[in-house]
Amino acid sequence: MGKKVLVVLTSVDKMGSTDKQTGWYLPEMAHPYKVLVDAGIQDIDVISPKGGKSPVDEGSVQAFKDDKVCQWFQKDAKAQSLVNNTKTPGQVKASDYSAVFYPGGHGPMFDLANDTTIAKIAANVYDAGGVIAAVCHGPAALIPIRLSNGQALIKGKKVTSFSNAEEDAVKLTELMPFPLETKLKEMGATYTKAPADWQEHVVVDGNLITGQNPASATLMGQELVKKLK
């Protein structure tokens, strides 16, 4: 098993058949990325289903314009090169990586939730003893992951993700292909969330780490570093 970290971003920039812009959520990529780099973990590759420039959620750029880590990320040449020149799944091999990380944003709900090619890469990393981490809507990408025993990765696992209540609060439930919290429960995961919306909440179950929302991104990154160290 390699020592690199593989970050998986969405290729989707519109919510379903609407014109509503989406993509990956800036702090959910920027904060864990900064935690990894600060811990000396700099061997990071980024892929997306289509490769090339992965769309950032423009609303997240606006909402976090005063966030120091997000400002740093947007100015960091290496970080920008990684997200603007993502590799395709065919350009990487699972044996090079010790972890796979899925940032959120609503984009993953529309592509990564059904992407069996990327799911297979993640399954191989996990089966070899690697770590899988996901935050907010990133856990949508866990849905298609089947392990070598044929079982869904999340079956019987403790997880969290963006909650149905939070989705309702941002008034986007109707635009989603499915409610993420509900789907994870239906697949046999034990789902928990913070006592109140928007609070930090991270769940670690063996080598699976999930964070609930943007507020959970830094802690999720820290838990990932702990596993990698």
N, C-alpha and C positions, 0 to 999 in steps of 0.2 A: 504493500500500500504506500502510495506517494505521500508527500508532506504538504501538497498544495491544498488551497481552498477553492472550490468551484462555486461561484455565485451564479444563480439562474434568474434572469430578468424576463419580463414579458415582451412580446412583440406587438401587443395590442394597444392602439391609441384611441379607440372609440368604444363606448359601452354598447355592446350588441349592435343593433341596427340604428341606434340613435346617433346624433352628432355630438353627444356629450364626451368631451375629451377625457382621456384617462391614461394610464401607463403605470410605471412604478412610483412608489411614494418616497419622495426625497429623503426625509429623516430616517426611514426604515432601511435605506441603503447606506446613507452617509454615516450614521452613528455606529452601526456594527462594523463598518469598514474602518472607521477611525480607531475603534477599540482594537481591531485585529492588527492594524499597522503599528499602533502605539505599543502593542505587545511583541512587536518584532516579527509578526506573521505577515510577510509582504509578498509571498508567492501566491498570488491570487489571479485566477482566470475568470472571465465573465462570458457566459453564453446566453443566447436567447433562441427561441424556436427558428426565427428567420435569419439570425445573425445581423451584423451591421449595427446601425444606431438604434438603441432601445429607447422608446419614448418615456420621458419623465412626465408624471402627472403635473400639469402646469399649475393646478390649484395648490399642490403641495409646495411648489417653489414660492408661491405668493404667501401662503400661510406660515412658512418657516423662513421668511426672508431675513428675520432678525436673529435666527438661530446661528450661533457662532460655528458649530460643527458643519452645518449645511453650507454656510458661507465658505468655509475652508474647502469643503468637498468640491464646490463649484469652481474653485480657483486652482485646485490641485491638478496639474497636468496629467499625472498618471491615472488618477481616478476618472477624469474626463475622457481620457483615451480608452479606458476599459469599457465605459458605458456607451460610448459613441462608436466603438468598433468591436462589438461583441462577436465572439466566435459562434459558429453553428455547432449543434450537438455532434455532428460527424467529425468535427475537428479536434475533439477531445476524447481521451479514454479514461474510464473509471479508475483504473489502477494507479493513475497519477495523483489521486486525491485522497485526503484523509477526512474531508468534510464537504458537504453540499449545503449552501445557504440560499433560502428563498426570501427576498424582501417582498413586502406587500405592495399595496396599490390595488385598484380594482381590476387592472389588466389581467393578472393571473387567473381570475375567475373565468375568463373567456378563452384562454389558450392553455395555460399550464395545467389546469384542472382536467384536461383531456389528453395531455401530451404523454403518450406511452413511451416514446423514444427517450425523452429526458428522464422519465420515471425509471426506465431500465438502468440508466447510468447511476441514478441515486440509489436504486436497489442494490446494485453491485458494490457501491461504496459502503453502504450500510452492512451488507452481508459479509464484507471483508473486515468489519470492525470499525468502520468510519462513523462519523457523526452527521446527522441531518438536523438542520435548524431552519425555522420559518417563523415569520412574524406577520401579524395582522391578517391580510388576505393571502399571504404566502402559503399558509397551510392548505389552501385549495390545491396546491401542487402535490400534496401528499396523497390525495385521493386515488390517482392511478398507480401508485407505487405498490407493486407486488413483489414479495421476497422470494428467495429461491424455493421456499416450501409452498409457494403458491398463495400464501395468505396475504391479505392487505396489511401493509406496514402498520396502519393506525388501529387495526382491530385489537381491542384489549389494552390499548395504550392510553395513558393520561395525556391530554392535550388541551390547548386553548387556541383561540383565534379571535378575530373581530367578531363581536357578539351580534345576535339578531337585534338586540336593543340598540346597539350603536349604529347598526345599519339603518334601523328605523329613524334614529335621531338625525342622521344625515340625509334622510329621505331618499335613499337609493335602493331600498328593498325591491321595489317593483322592477327596477332595471337589471337586477341580478338574475343570472340563469337559475340559481337556487340559493336558499339561505345556508351560508357556510356552517354556522353552528349546528343547525339541524342535520345537515348532511354528514358531518363528522360523527354525530351521535348515532345516526342511522347505520353508519358503517362499523359500529361497535366500539367507538372510542369513548373514554370517560372524559367528558368535557367539563372544565371549570372556568370561571371568570372572576374578575375582581368584584368586590362588594358594590362598587359604583362604576358607571361608564367612564371611560377615558383614564382610569387608574392603571398604574403599572401592574402587570401580572405575567409571570413567566413560569412555565411548567417544564421540569426536567424529568424525563422517564427513560432511564438508561442513556442510550446515545441519541435520543430524540429530544430536541429542545424547541418549544413553541412559545411565542409571545403574543399577547392579545391585541395590541394596538400600537400606535406610534410611540406612546409613552413607555412602552416595554422594549423598545429597540436596543437601547444601550445595555440594559441588564441581560437581554438575550445574547448580545455580543460578548459580554463578560463571561456568561456561562459557557459559550462556545470556546472561548479562549481557555477556560479552566479544563475543559475536556481535551483540547489540543495539546495543552502543556503536560 
